[in-house]
Amino acid sequence: MKMIVQEIENDYTMITLDGRLDLEGTQKIDQQFAYATSVRPLKLAVNLSGVPFIASIGVRTLLNAARAQAGRGGRMVLLGPAPIVRNILETAGVDRIVPILNDWETARAVLRPAT
C-alpha cells in the first residue's frame, strides 16, 4: 500500500491510496493516514482509484478519517473507487456518511464551502 498526499490549488488536499486496503495494507499506512487526516480541518479528497480491494479494517480507517474531519470542521469525499470497492463501501453504508464521487470536478464542488 502506498499513500501520496498532495495540496491542490492551495485549498484542497488529495490523498491517493494505491494498493489493497486489507489488514496488511491498512497497517502500512494507518499512522500516516490518521495523522494526515486528523490534525487540521481540510477539504479532503481520498482518491481510491488505485485500490482494487477494501476490507472492513480499510472501511474503518476511512470512516475514522471522515469523523475526524467532521469534528474539526473539515470535509471529506471518496474519489473514483473501482466498482467492487464502491460496492463494498455502499454495502457498508459509507456512502451515507461520506460522499463517493467519480471525478475531481464534482469532488471540488462538494468540498467547496457553501456561500
C-alpha positions in Angstrom: 0.0 0.0 0.0 1.3 3.4 -1.0 0.0 6.8 0.1 0.6 10.2 -1.5 -0.5 13.5 0.0 -0.9 16.5 -2.4 -2.0 20.0 -1.9 -4.2 21.1 -4.8 -4.9 24.7 -5.7 -3.8 25.8 -2.2 -7.3 25.0 -0.9 -7.7 21.2 -1.3 -5.8 18.1 -0.1 -5.8 14.9 -2.1 -4.6 11.7 -0.6 -4.1 9.0 -3.2 -4.0 5.4 -2.0 -2.6 2.7 -4.2 -2.9 -1.0 -3.1 -5.2 -3.2 -1.1 -6.8 -1.8 1.9 -6.8 -5.1 3.7 -5.2 -5.8 7.1 -1.6 -5.6 5.7 -2.2 -2.6 3.5 -4.1 -0.7 6.2 -1.3 -1.4 8.8 1.3 0.1 6.4 -0.5 3.5 6.2 -2.5 3.6 9.3 -0.5 6.1 11.4 0.5 8.3 8.5 -3.1 8.4 7.2 -4.5 9.1 10.6 -2.1 12.0 11.1 -2.7 13.4 7.7 -6.5 13.3 8.1 -6.9 14.4 11.7 -4.5 17.2 12.6 -6.4 20.1 11.0 -9.6 20.8 9.1 -9.2 20.0 5.4 -11.1 20.0 2.1 -10.0 16.4 1.6 -10.5 14.0 -1.3 -9.3 10.4 -0.8 -8.5 9.0 -4.2 -9.3 5.3 -4.2 -8.9 4.7 -7.9 -5.7 2.6 -7.2 -7.4 0.4 -4.6 -8.5 -2.9 -6.0 -9.9 -4.3 -2.7 -11.0 -2.9 0.7 -11.7 -5.0 3.8 -13.6 -3.9 6.9 -10.4 -2.5 8.5 -9.9 -0.3 5.5 -13.6 0.9 5.7 -13.0 1.7 9.4 -9.8 3.7 8.5 -11.8 5.8 6.0 -14.7 6.4 8.5 -12.3 7.4 11.2 -10.8 10.0 8.9 -14.3 11.3 7.9 -15.3 11.6 11.6 -12.0 13.4 12.4 -12.6 15.9 9.6 -16.3 16.5 10.6 -15.2 17.0 14.2 -12.7 19.7 13.1 -15.0 21.5 10.6 -13.4 19.9 7.5 -15.0 18.0 4.7 -14.0 14.7 3.1 -15.1 12.8 0.0 -14.0 9.5 -1.6 -13.0 9.7 -5.2 -13.0 7.2 -8.0 -13.3 3.8 -6.4 -13.4 0.7 -8.6 -16.8 -0.9 -8.9 -16.0 -3.7 -6.5 -14.7 -1.2 -3.9 -17.7 1.1 -4.4 -20.0 -1.8 -3.9 -18.3 -2.8 -0.6 -18.4 0.9 0.6 -22.1 1.2 -0.3 -23.0 -2.2 1.3 -21.3 -1.0 4.5 -23.3 2.3 4.3 -20.2 4.5 3.9 -22.0 6.5 1.2 -24.5 7.7 3.8 -21.6 9.3 5.7 -19.0 10.2 3.1 -19.8 11.2 -0.5 -18.5 8.8 -3.0 -17.8 10.6 -6.3 -16.4 9.7 -9.7 -14.5 12.8 -10.7 -12.4 15.7 -9.3 -14.6 18.5 -10.6 -17.6 17.1 -8.7 -15.4 16.5 -5.6 -14.2 20.0 -5.7 -17.7 21.4 -5.9 -18.8 19.2 -2.9 -15.8 20.2 -0.9 -16.2 23.9 -1.6 -17.9 25.7 1.4 -21.5 26.9 0.8 -21.6 30.7 0.2 
